[in-house]
């Protein structure tokens, strides 16, 4: 979870037994966007954010072929906390490890 993600999303996922790690808990609170995306990729974690700058970084990596483990983006005005929790749970349960590598997924899922 990026530093901008509301705590209620993380807690909602944990209540549903979805493993979620925040940047704060990982000691990455002050990381630059590129470094945060790299940090998430090290253990193969997909990063969730509502930060358009991270979306820009991931898009640039797609264009240049620079790898990352995946990004899930939700515009904070276009999705509710409940939708985020439900959609992220679905991604966690239905997805396979590495499936989102180099991809950007947008919430809400359709």
Backbone as CSV, one residue per row, in Angstrom:
resi,resn,N_x,N_y,N_z,CA_x,CA_y,CA_z,C_x,C_y,C_z
1,UNK,0.832,-1.177,0.000,0.000,0.000,0.000,0.880,1.244,0.000
2,UNK,0.595,2.138,-0.924,1.285,3.417,-0.968,0.924,4.216,0.285
3,UNK,1.722,5.221,0.585,1.495,6.022,1.791,0.184,6.798,1.743
4,UNK,-0.366,7.028,0.561,-1.591,7.820,0.424,-2.872,7.006,0.586
5,UNK,-2.756,5.706,0.716,-3.936,4.839,0.796,-4.575,4.962,2.177
6,UNK,-5.887,5.205,2.233,-6.558,5.276,3.533,-6.402,3.979,4.332
7,UNK,-6.158,4.130,5.604,-5.961,2.984,6.503,-7.155,2.025,6.470
8,UNK,-8.356,2.566,6.231,-9.559,1.730,6.194,-9.484,0.674,5.090
9,UNK,-8.807,0.957,4.004,-8.659,-0.027,2.930,-7.758,-1.165,3.393
10,UNK,-6.628,-0.816,3.982,-5.713,-1.833,4.489,-6.396,-2.700,5.534
11,UNK,-7.090,-2.070,6.476,-7.770,-2.819,7.531,-8.892,-3.683,6.967
12,UNK,-9.623,-3.155,5.991,-10.682,-3.936,5.362,-10.145,-5.192,4.697
13,UNK,-9.000,-5.069,4.052,-8.378,-6.237,3.424,-7.920,-7.242,4.474
14,UNK,-7.318,-6.745,5.523,-6.837,-7.643,6.575,-7.986,-8.377,7.257
15,UNK,-9.132,-7.701,7.418,-10.305,-8.370,7.985,-10.785,-9.501,7.086
16,UNK,-10.452,-9.422,5.808,-10.809,-10.465,4.841,-9.652,-11.437,4.600
17,UNK,-8.669,-11.388,5.472,-7.494,-12.283,5.422,-6.635,-12.094,4.185
18,UNK,-6.606,-10.865,3.667,-5.722,-10.538,2.550,-4.463,-9.913,3.134
19,UNK,-3.316,-10.439,2.748,-2.029,-9.930,3.215,-1.792,-8.553,2.596
20,UNK,-1.676,-7.546,3.425,-1.447,-6.183,2.951,-0.369,-5.539,3.804
21,UNK,0.596,-4.927,3.151,1.705,-4.258,3.824,1.723,-2.806,3.381
22,UNK,1.749,-1.898,4.340,1.799,-0.482,3.989,3.253,-0.029,3.840
23,UNK,3.433,1.036,3.081,4.771,1.615,2.927,5.306,2.048,4.291
24,UNK,4.428,2.552,5.144,4.840,2.980,6.479,5.382,1.807,7.280
25,UNK,4.691,0.680,7.253,5.117,-0.509,7.996,6.420,-1.081,7.439
26,UNK,6.654,-0.850,6.156,7.836,-1.378,5.487,9.033,-0.430,5.571
27,UNK,8.860,0.697,6.249,9.938,1.667,6.359,10.183,2.448,5.084
28,UNK,9.184,2.493,4.211,9.333,3.147,2.907,8.480,4.410,2.796
29,UNK,8.130,4.997,3.903,7.244,6.162,3.929,7.762,7.325,3.088
30,UNK,9.056,7.543,3.092,9.615,8.711,2.407,10.304,8.358,1.090
31,UNK,10.061,7.174,0.584,10.673,6.768,-0.672,10.107,7.583,-1.835
32,UNK,10.953,7.886,-2.802,10.488,8.478,-4.061,9.627,7.430,-4.770
33,UNK,8.772,7.877,-5.685,7.856,6.960,-6.364,8.586,5.801,-7.046
34,UNK,9.654,6.099,-7.766,10.400,5.043,-8.460,10.970,4.037,-7.460
35,UNK,11.473,4.526,-6.356,12.043,3.643,-5.336,10.960,2.795,-4.665
36,UNK,9.792,3.373,-4.458,8.688,2.631,-3.847,8.218,1.512,-4.774
37,UNK,8.143,1.801,-6.058,7.755,0.774,-7.022,8.802,-0.347,-7.071
38,UNK,10.076,0.025,-6.987,11.149,-0.978,-6.936,11.074,-1.787,-5.653
39,UNK,10.822,-1.121,-4.541,10.750,-1.799,-3.243,9.631,-2.826,-3.226
40,UNK,8.489,-2.463,-3.785,7.367,-3.398,-3.841,7.711,-4.599,-4.712
41,UNK,8.456,-4.376,-5.763,8.786,-5.451,-6.701,9.782,-6.447,-6.122
42,UNK,10.624,-5.999,-5.196,11.670,-6.885,-4.660,11.096,-8.206,-4.145
43,UNK,10.032,-8.179,-3.311,9.429,-9.450,-2.898,8.288,-9.889,-3.819
44,UNK,8.090,-9.172,-4.941,7.035,-9.527,-5.883,5.664,-8.981,-5.535
45,UNK,5.611,-7.927,-4.731,4.332,-7.342,-4.339,3.813,-6.377,-5.391
46,UNK,2.534,-6.406,-5.592,1.859,-5.408,-6.417,1.595,-4.212,-5.517
47,UNK,1.760,-3.010,-6.056,1.565,-1.793,-5.270,0.200,-1.202,-5.572
48,UNK,-0.538,-0.819,-4.538,-1.820,-0.130,-4.694,-1.635,1.329,-4.343
49,UNK,-2.200,2.224,-5.178,-2.045,3.655,-4.958,-3.217,4.446,-5.513
50,UNK,-3.331,5.664,-5.046,-4.233,6.654,-5.635,-3.426,7.878,-6.061
51,UNK,-2.122,7.716,-6.126,-1.190,8.795,-6.468,-0.924,8.784,-7.969
52,UNK,-1.341,9.835,-8.647,-1.178,9.904,-10.102,0.300,9.910,-10.508
53,UNK,1.177,10.390,-9.644,2.605,10.369,-9.963,3.137,8.932,-10.057
54,UNK,2.651,8.049,-9.213,3.048,6.638,-9.307,2.483,6.005,-10.572
55,UNK,1.292,6.400,-10.959,0.710,5.928,-12.213,1.581,6.370,-13.385
56,UNK,2.045,7.606,-13.339,2.929,8.120,-14.382,4.233,7.324,-14.429
57,UNK,4.800,7.028,-13.271,6.044,6.245,-13.202,5.845,4.856,-13.805
58,UNK,4.750,4.195,-13.465,4.481,2.858,-14.002,4.273,2.904,-15.514
59,UNK,3.565,3.909,-15.990,3.339,4.057,-17.431,4.653,4.282,-18.169
60,UNK,5.526,5.088,-17.598,6.838,5.321,-18.196,7.646,4.025,-18.250
61,UNK,7.551,3.233,-17.214,8.262,1.944,-17.197,7.708,1.007,-18.268
62,UNK,6.409,1.029,-18.462,5.829,0.201,-19.516,6.384,0.614,-20.880
63,UNK,6.473,1.903,-21.113,6.963,2.422,-22.398,8.423,2.081,-22.648
64,UNK,9.215,2.043,-21.588,10.653,1.819,-21.739,11.071,0.379,-21.468
65,UNK,10.117,-0.451,-21.059,10.425,-1.849,-20.794,11.104,-2.101,-19.459
66,UNK,11.059,-1.113,-18.578,11.655,-1.293,-17.248,10.667,-2.071,-16.374
67,UNK,11.096,-3.166,-15.781,10.171,-4.043,-15.056,9.671,-3.464,-13.729
68,UNK,8.489,-3.904,-13.360,7.911,-3.661,-12.038,6.881,-4.751,-11.802
69,UNK,6.548,-4.998,-10.549,5.694,-6.144,-10.204,4.217,-5.905,-10.470
70,UNK,3.832,-4.687,-10.768,2.438,-4.365,-11.050,1.950,-3.234,-10.173
71,UNK,0.990,-2.493,-10.699,0.418,-1.361,-9.976,-1.095,-1.430,-10.119
72,UNK,-1.778,-1.240,-9.021,-3.237,-1.091,-9.036,-3.507,0.343,-8.642
73,UNK,-4.256,1.049,-9.501,-4.514,2.476,-9.308,-6.009,2.721,-9.163
74,UNK,-6.354,3.568,-8.203,-7.738,4.000,-8.015,-7.751,5.500,-7.791
75,UNK,-8.455,6.218,-8.643,-8.614,7.656,-8.434,-9.498,7.837,-7.209
76,UNK,-9.022,8.603,-6.250,-9.721,8.683,-4.965,-11.122,9.281,-5.044
77,UNK,-11.454,9.976,-6.121,-12.797,10.537,-6.258,-13.736,9.643,-7.064
78,UNK,-13.203,8.557,-7.649,-14.014,7.719,-8.529,-14.281,6.326,-7.987
79,UNK,-13.846,6.062,-6.763,-14.045,4.742,-6.180,-14.191,4.899,-4.661
80,UNK,-15.049,4.085,-4.083,-15.238,4.135,-2.638,-14.251,3.207,-1.938
81,UNK,-14.131,3.378,-0.640,-13.280,2.487,0.145,-13.783,1.049,0.028
82,UNK,-15.087,0.867,0.103,-15.664,-0.474,-0.024,-15.363,-1.108,-1.371
83,UNK,-15.463,-0.325,-2.454,-15.129,-0.857,-3.771,-13.660,-1.265,-3.838
84,UNK,-12.798,-0.443,-3.276,-11.370,-0.773,-3.265,-11.124,-2.084,-2.541
85,UNK,-11.726,-2.236,-1.373,-11.530,-3.454,-0.587,-12.025,-4.667,-1.374
86,UNK,-13.215,-4.582,-1.942,-13.769,-5.715,-2.691,-12.914,-6.056,-3.907
87,UNK,-12.537,-5.031,-4.667,-11.761,-5.275,-5.884,-10.351,-5.768,-5.577
88,UNK,-9.715,-5.209,-4.567,-8.377,-5.670,-4.194,-8.416,-7.093,-3.658
89,UNK,-9.462,-7.428,-2.920,-9.613,-8.801,-2.451,-9.756,-9.752,-3.647
90,UNK,-10.543,-9.367,-4.619,-10.727,-10.193,-5.808,-9.400,-10.392,-6.539
91,UNK,-8.638,-9.323,-6.701,-7.334,-9.423,-7.358,-6.426,-10.365,-6.571
92,UNK,-6.430,-10.244,-5.254,-5.567,-11.075,-4.409,-5.963,-12.544,-4.462
93,UNK,-7.247,-12.813,-4.480,-7.730,-14.191,-4.450,-7.653,-14.848,-5.824
94,UNK,-8.074,-14.129,-6.851,-8.167,-14.715,-8.191,-6.856,-14.647,-8.965
95,UNK,-5.990,-13.721,-8.584,-4.751,-13.550,-9.321,-3.703,-14.586,-8.979
96,UNK,-2.810,-14.787,-9.912,-1.669,-15.674,-9.716,-0.431,-14.832,-9.449
97,UNK,0.518,-15.321,-8.661,1.754,-14.566,-8.431,2.421,-14.205,-9.757
98,UNK,2.803,-12.954,-9.888,3.466,-12.480,-11.088,2.547,-12.110,-12.231
99,UNK,1.267,-12.360,-12.081,0.306,-12.114,-13.161,0.240,-10.642,-13.568
100,UNK,0.409,-9.733,-12.630,0.316,-8.304,-12.943,1.670,-7.675,-13.239
101,UNK,2.704,-8.490,-13.337,4.030,-7.956,-13.614,4.042,-7.069,-14.849
102,UNK,4.484,-5.830,-14.684,4.544,-4.886,-15.780,3.204,-4.310,-16.195
103,UNK,2.162,-4.561,-15.418,0.810,-4.106,-15.770,0.297,-3.070,-14.777
104,UNK,-0.653,-2.282,-15.267,-1.394,-1.350,-14.418,-2.856,-1.749,-14.496
105,UNK,-3.457,-1.944,-13.346,-4.881,-2.289,-13.258,-5.595,-1.105,-12.622
106,UNK,-6.752,-0.760,-13.156,-7.501,0.392,-12.646,-8.738,-0.090,-11.896
107,UNK,-8.997,0.579,-10.760,-10.206,0.337,-9.990,-11.164,1.506,-10.193
108,UNK,-12.457,1.281,-10.177,-13.097,0.003,-9.894,-13.000,-0.949,-11.088
109,UNK,-12.947,-2.260,-10.758,-12.951,-3.267,-11.803,-14.310,-3.231,-12.487
110,UNK,-14.324,-3.579,-13.710,-15.602,-3.556,-14.468,-15.942,-4.934,-14.947
